[in-house]
Amino acid sequence: MGLRGHGGMLFDPFGPGSRPRPDPTIGLPPGSVPPGARFDPFGPPGSRRPGPDPDHLPPPGYDDMFM
């Protein structure tokens, strides 16, 4: 059972009550990512837990053949 008032089937791994986001800059030399910069983590595949699949739901109007 989920928390009271928080029903549904979608799960946010970074939502309230879960672990904090991992720091993507761990393992990089100091100064390689400027403060406040947007940063996409990189590395060998499988080194981190994969995030949610953005294609887990069909697009809006998927079942409407006249759209």
C-alpha positions as CSV (number, residue, x, y, z in Angstrom):
1,M,0.0,0.0,0.0
2,G,1.1,3.5,-0.7
3,L,1.0,6.5,1.6
4,R,-2.4,7.8,2.5
5,G,-3.5,10.2,-0.2
6,H,-0.7,9.3,-2.6
7,G,-2.3,6.5,-4.7
8,G,-1.5,5.7,-8.2
9,M,0.9,3.5,-10.2
10,L,3.5,6.0,-11.3
11,F,6.6,6.2,-9.0
12,D,8.9,9.2,-8.8
13,P,12.3,7.8,-7.6
14,F,13.4,11.4,-6.6
15,G,10.1,12.4,-5.0
16,P,9.6,13.3,-1.4
17,G,10.4,10.4,1.0
18,S,13.0,8.8,-1.3
19,R,16.8,9.1,-1.3
20,P,18.3,12.4,-2.4
21,R,19.6,12.7,-5.9
22,P,23.1,11.4,-6.4
23,D,25.8,14.0,-7.2
24,P,26.7,13.4,-10.8
25,T,30.1,15.2,-10.4
26,I,31.5,12.5,-8.0
27,G,34.7,11.1,-9.5
28,L,35.5,14.2,-11.7
29,P,38.5,16.4,-11.1
30,P,37.8,19.6,-9.1
31,G,36.8,22.5,-11.4
32,S,35.7,20.3,-14.3
33,V,32.1,21.4,-13.9
34,P,31.5,25.1,-13.2
35,P,29.2,26.0,-10.3
36,G,25.6,26.2,-11.5
37,A,26.3,24.6,-14.8
38,R,23.9,22.0,-16.3
39,F,25.6,18.7,-16.4
40,D,24.7,15.4,-18.0
41,P,26.4,12.5,-16.3
42,F,28.5,10.2,-18.5
43,G,30.4,7.0,-18.2
44,P,30.2,3.3,-19.0
45,P,26.7,1.9,-19.5
46,G,25.3,0.2,-16.4
47,S,27.4,2.2,-14.0
48,R,24.3,3.8,-12.5
49,R,20.7,2.7,-12.0
50,P,18.7,3.5,-15.1
51,G,16.1,6.3,-14.8
52,P,12.5,5.8,-15.6
53,D,11.7,5.1,-19.3
54,P,10.2,8.2,-20.9
55,D,8.3,5.9,-23.3
56,H,6.4,4.0,-20.7
57,L,3.1,5.7,-21.7
58,P,1.7,6.0,-25.2
59,P,1.4,9.5,-26.7
60,P,-1.9,11.4,-26.3
61,G,-4.4,10.4,-29.0
62,Y,-2.6,7.1,-29.6
63,D,-5.9,5.2,-29.9
64,D,-7.7,7.8,-32.0
65,M,-7.2,6.7,-35.6
66,F,-8.8,9.9,-36.9
67,M,-6.5,12.3,-35.1
